[in-house]
Amino acid sequence: MYEQQHISVIIPVLDEESAIGIVVNELNALKNPDGERLIDDIIVCDNGSTDNSSGVAHTAGARVTYQPERGYGAACLLGIECLLDTDIVLFVDGDHSCVPEQAIGLIEEIHQGAALAIGSRSLGKEQAGSLTLPQKFGNKLSTLLIQMLWRQKVTDLGPFRAIKLSALKALKMEDRRFGWTVEMQVKAIQLKMNVVEIPVDSLKRIGKSKISGTVSGVIGAGLGILGMIAKLWWREHCKTDEIYQKALNKA
């Protein structure tokens, strides 16, 4: 609980047995200004792990749900379906590449009136080896495209983020794979929501990445992100989706 607001966390996980317990324990240890537990509910969405990620997460105190359909977005969407009555939703990766204590800054931004608060790794400190060259290049290219197409300064597509539940519902998230994070940011811009960025530090992840650690993962993520940017721009400017246009016009 933070200033009488219920806080939920969604963590998509795929084979993160060695990291997920640490992440859940550190999140559970966070305190609000009154010294009480900050996080009210942690949902770990197991995206088809072949190790004991789900068991470790459950032992650490998380609610575990299962999404056999592979895809970051698919896991996040199922996590949203499992939310209880809440006010703010925090998205965190399960590989310990984020600093859980910095969630407090993201949540405070929402409390102060932001609809979406992005943890920007580009503005924070980077531990050696935490971000690969393809990650840095892809992030730079994607954020540059967003700035060019929507005239909005964006420095990172980082997965560490907090969002007001009402805003999350309004975005009507769809992507089931790699375009999830950019879909959320661009739709929020299109709907003229108050989007802020704050610096967060990036840690070297525990274990090997299923995306940046493989050639197929890098290519798939890159195509997914760039494809989502193109799709959202096309919908907005070429009027191929009248329902989508009406939603934007009413915002």
C-alpha positions, 0 to 999 in steps of 0.5 A: 500500500502506498498513500492508500493506493493498492500496489500490484506487481506483474512479473513475466517469467521464463526459466528464471529459477535462480533469479525469481526468488530474489526478485520476489523477496526484494519486492516483498521487503519494500516498505512505504513511508509508514514502514508498512509493506509497500507491495500488496500483491505479486503475480508471477506469470510462468511463460512455459518454464522448464525449470522450477521458476514457478515453485521458487516464486510461490515459495517466495510469496508470489501468486503464480499463474501459467501461460503456455503460449510463449510471448512476453506480451501473452504473459503480461496479458494473463497477469492483467487478467489475474489482477485483484482490486488494485490501483497501480500496476508495476511491471518488473522482469524476473531476471534481477536486471532491475533494482527493486527499491527503485520501484518506489520512485515509479509508484510515487510518480503515479501517485503525483498524477502520471498515468505511466511512469517508465524506468529509463535505463538510459538515464540511470547507471549501467552495470558492466555487461547489463545491456548488450550492444544489440539492446542498446542499438535497438533501444536507440533506434526505436526511441528515435523513431517514436520521437520523429513520428510522435514528437515525444521525447523518449529515452528507453523502452525499459520493461521496469514501469508503473501504470495507473490501472485505469490507464492500463485498461484504457490502452486496450493492450493487444500485443502478445510477443515482443511489441508489448512495451512499445505498444504501451508507450506509444498508445499512451502518447496517442491518447495524450496521457501523462507519461514520465520517465525517471532514471533507473539502474540496470544490473547484469541479469542472472542467467542467460537472456532468452532474447538478447542472448540469442540471434533469433531472439534479437531478430524477433524482438527487433522485428516485433518492436519496429513492426508495432511502431509501424502498425500504430502509426499506420492505424493513426494516420492511414485510418485503416482502423475506424474503431481505433480512430474513434477511441483516439478522437474521444481521448 
